[in-house]
Each structure stands twice: as structure tokens, then as C-alpha cells.
Amino acid sequence: MKLVKILAKFIVTGLIGSFMLGGCKDRKVPDVSSLLQPVEIGRLDMELFRLDTLLPDVLVLKNKYGRYWDAYTAGVLNLGTVADSDFMNVFPLFIKDRVMREVADSVALAFPDMKDQEEELSLAFAYYAYYFPGYLIPRVYTHISGFNQSVIVDSAIVGIGLDNYLGEHCIFYNMLAVPVPVYARKKMTGDDIVRDVLSGWICSEFPFRPVKNDLISGMIYQGKVAYLLEKLFPLRAVHWLLGFTPEQEKWCEDNESQIWGFLIENNYLFTTQQKVVMKYLNDAPYTSGMPLESPGKTVVWTGFQIVRKYMEKEPGGMEELMKEQDYHKILRVSGYRP
């Protein structure tokens, strides 16, 4: 009953925000109230920086967090595991570091709790369970990454580096050896966490294994991820799903045919040159060769439109879409011609 109340509350407030942002136009939203399960985000970040007597508490945390603990200490921090002989010599240096403790304090201030994220993740994973019945729902945890990966995925877990979500004006991002670009900081807020969690999980569950590793395949793969995100966050605006601003989404809509023409005229669609592929699929302040008003990864918006057209004609469901690796087939069936 409590979860149903949470869902009702979220839908009311979410609908208001989404209509204000121009989202959820004509989207069919299934009833997932029977699939709702509470999401409790484990706060390793808070527990870790409260350690007093190091060795006993480290062992307690290792036992509590299990596989995630090793993924964090070895995979994120690159400090190894408790079983390594020098672990207890190097690990204290991290949690006692003055800057890291300041970062942890900033994270605790910005995220005293994760209730908003927990509620939205609960709803998103309910939609995920609707589209992928029987699939695993991961546990979600938070940590201080030392400004490494924003999201990590390992087996049945997703870990969030909260120090990467302190907002575009966070002073730490200027202090790094390679400062975080301004365009990237705009997507490093608390509001971006749930999208990044689901994006990371989707890409882990449905990895990119194309028949041909060319630009159009990468465009459509990322378009598939965006299409699924639209189903999992039906109350969110499209620009948020893609990490765009409303103005950038409008620019794409107004220039849809020109974007497609640019790719064709430059023979980019079917190029397998990875330097070119990465230039157009990786994030950037704007898309190379296009006006400054364009978003980075403009071509992903195009891939999203191709997938939409494909799903209008393809009777299969979400699982069939996400498992399809013949991206030229998706393009052909879509009949995409802006």
C-alpha cells in the first residue's frame, strides 16, 4: 500500500514537471503498480568516512557489502582487496586524505538522503520488470570514487560515484589535474543520477555486439538505449533522456534533415574508422562539423528517431529490440527518410 501511495504521489508531481518541460506527449504508460518494489540505496560513502578503528570496521564493511566492496576498492580505487598484503597500508591514505574528506563532507551535505532517487528508481525498475519479466533487478549503492567513473556495474550491482554529481559549480571539478569541461558538468547533478544508473545497467545487460562496427550501428545502439529509457522514465522529457538541454533538442528537431544530409554527404554513416566513430558518439560541447548550437552526440538523437520508426513497423517487443544486433536491418526496416 505504501508503494502504491508513493507511485501516486510521484506520478502527480512528475506529470506536472514533465508537462512543464514538454515531456510525455502521447506516451502510453503501462500500469506497473503490482511490480513496484522499494529500492534502498546502500550508502557506503557515508559509512566509509565514519570509520574510527580501521581494520575491524573495514572487515565489517566488507562483509556487509560483499562483492560490491571488492568492486569498489579494486575496480574504482585501484587499491586492491583486503586480502592483499599492502591493502591496510594504502587504504587508510585514501579515507584520511584531507581533500577526500572534504569531498565526502560535500557529498553528505548535497545528499543527506537519497529518497528522491530511491522513489524514481523504484518506479523505473518496475517498468523494467514489466518490459523484461524475469530479468534481474540490481542492488544500488553509492560511494566516493575519487572522481573516477560516475557509475560502475558488476554482476547484480550498480555503484554510483556521488562525487561526480555535485553540480556544475562544484569547485573540486576545477582542481583536478584535467578539469572537468563545462559542458560535462551540466550533466553532473543529483537529477542525472537515476538516468545514469539505468543507462549503465541497460548497457551491461544488452551490450553492443554489432554485425558491423560502423557509425550507423553505434548511433542506433545508443538510440535503442534512449528508446528504452523513454519507456522506463515515461514522465521525463526527451531532452533529459539524451542529456541535452531543451534548446539542443529543439535544434535537432528543426535540423533533422540537415543532420542526416551531413552524414550522407561526408560518407560517415557506414564508416568503420574508429576515430570518426568515436568523434560522433562520444560526448562533446557540440558536434564537430555542425553549428555551435548543436549538442554533442547529435547523431544519437538521429539514432533515437530511427529506432522510433523501426518500432512503429516491427511487431516485436522491447526484449527483441534490445537483443537485435543487426543495425543495418533496423535502419532498413525503419525506412528512415527525414
Secondary structure in CASP SS format (residue, H / E / C, confidence):
PFRMAT SS
TARGET T0000
AUTHOR 0000-0000-0000
METHOD secondary structure of the structure
MODEL  1
M C 1.00
K H 1.00
L H 1.00
V H 1.00
K H 1.00
I H 1.00
L H 1.00
A H 1.00
K H 1.00
F H 1.00
I H 1.00
V H 1.00
T H 1.00
G H 1.00
L H 1.00
I H 1.00
G H 1.00
S H 1.00
F H 1.00
M H 1.00
L H 1.00
G C 1.00
G C 1.00
C C 1.00
K C 1.00
D C 1.00
R C 1.00
K C 1.00
V C 1.00
P C 1.00
D C 1.00
V C 1.00
S H 1.00
S H 1.00
L H 1.00
L C 1.00
Q C 1.00
P C 1.00
V C 1.00
E C 1.00
I C 1.00
G E 1.00
R E 1.00
L H 1.00
D H 1.00
M H 1.00
E H 1.00
L H 1.00
F C 1.00
R C 1.00
L C 1.00
D C 1.00
T C 1.00
L H 1.00
L H 1.00
P H 1.00
D H 1.00
V H 1.00
L H 1.00
V H 1.00
L H 1.00
K H 1.00
N H 1.00
K H 1.00
Y H 1.00
G C 1.00
R H 1.00
Y H 1.00
W H 1.00
D H 1.00
A H 1.00
Y H 1.00
T H 1.00
A H 1.00
G H 1.00
V H 1.00
L C 1.00
N C 1.00
L C 1.00
G C 1.00
T C 1.00
V C 1.00
A C 1.00
D C 1.00
S C 1.00
D C 1.00
F H 1.00
M H 1.00
N H 1.00
V H 1.00
F H 1.00
P H 1.00
L H 1.00
F H 1.00
I H 1.00
K C 1.00
D C 1.00
R H 1.00
V H 1.00
M H 1.00
R H 1.00
E H 1.00
V H 1.00
A H 1.00
D H 1.00
S H 1.00
V H 1.00
A H 1.00
L H 1.00
A H 1.00
F C 1.00
P C 1.00
D C 1.00
M C 1.00
K H 1.00
D H 1.00
Q H 1.00
E H 1.00
E H 1.00
E H 1.00
L H 1.00
S H 1.00
L H 1.00
A H 1.00
F H 1.00
A H 1.00
Y H 1.00
Y H 1.00
A H 1.00
Y H 1.00
Y H 1.00
F C 1.00
P C 1.00
G C 1.00
Y C 1.00
L C 1.00
I C 1.00
P C 1.00
R E 1.00
V E 1.00
Y E 1.00
T E 1.00
H E 1.00
I C 1.00
S C 1.00
G C 1.00
F C 1.00
N C 1.00
Q C 1.00
S C 1.00
V E 1.00
I E 1.00
V E 1.00
D E 1.00
S C 1.00
A C 1.00
I E 1.00
V E 1.00
G E 1.00
I E 1.00
G E 1.00
L H 1.00
D H 1.00
N H 1.00
Y C 1.00
L C 1.00
G C 1.00
E C 1.00
H C 1.00
C C 1.00
I C 1.00
F H 1.00
Y H 1.00
N H 1.00
M H 1.00
L C 1.00
A C 1.00
V C 1.00
P C 1.00
V C 1.00
P C 1.00
V H 1.00
Y H 1.00
A H 1.00
R H 1.00
K C 1.00
K C 1.00
M C 1.00
T C 1.00
G H 1.00
D H 1.00
D H 1.00
I H 1.00
V H 1.00
R H 1.00
D H 1.00
V H 1.00
L H 1.00
S H 1.00
G H 1.00
W H 1.00
I H 1.00
C H 1.00
S H 1.00
E H 1.00
F C 1.00
P C 1.00
F C 1.00
R C 1.00
P C 1.00
V C 1.00
K C 1.00
N C 1.00
D C 1.00
L H 1.00
I H 1.00
S H 1.00
G H 1.00
M H 1.00
I H 1.00
Y H 1.00
Q H 1.00
G H 1.00
K H 1.00
V H 1.00
A H 1.00
Y H 1.00
L H 1.00
L H 1.00
E H 1.00
K H 1.00
L H 1.00
F C 1.00
P C 1.00
L C 1.00
R C 1.00
A C 1.00
V H 1.00
H H 1.00
W H 1.00
L H 1.00
L H 1.00
G C 1.00
F C 1.00
T C 1.00
P H 1.00
E H 1.00
Q H 1.00
E H 1.00
K H 1.00
W H 1.00
C H 1.00
E H 1.00
D H 1.00
N C 1.00
E H 1.00
S H 1.00
Q H 1.00
I H 1.00
W H 1.00
G H 1.00
F H 1.00
L H 1.00
I H 1.00
E H 1.00
N C 1.00
N C 1.00
Y C 1.00
L C 1.00
F C 1.00
T C 1.00
T C 1.00
Q C 1.00
Q H 1.00
K H 1.00
V H 1.00
V H 1.00
M H 1.00
K H 1.00
Y H 1.00
L H 1.00
N C 1.00
D C 1.00
A C 1.00
P C 1.00
Y C 1.00
T C 1.00
S C 1.00
G C 1.00
M C 1.00
P C 1.00
L C 1.00
E C 1.00
S C 1.00
P C 1.00
G C 1.00
K C 1.00
T H 1.00
V H 1.00
V H 1.00
W H 1.00
T H 1.00
G H 1.00
F H 1.00
Q H 1.00
I H 1.00
V H 1.00
R H 1.00
K H 1.00
Y H 1.00
M H 1.00
E H 1.00
K H 1.00
E C 1.00
P C 1.00
G C 1.00
G C 1.00
M H 1.00
E H 1.00
E H 1.00
L H 1.00
M H 1.00
K H 1.00
E C 1.00
Q C 1.00
D C 1.00
Y H 1.00
H H 1.00
K H 1.00
I H 1.00
L H 1.00
R H 1.00
V H 1.00
S H 1.00
G C 1.00
Y C 1.00
R C 1.00
P C 1.00
END
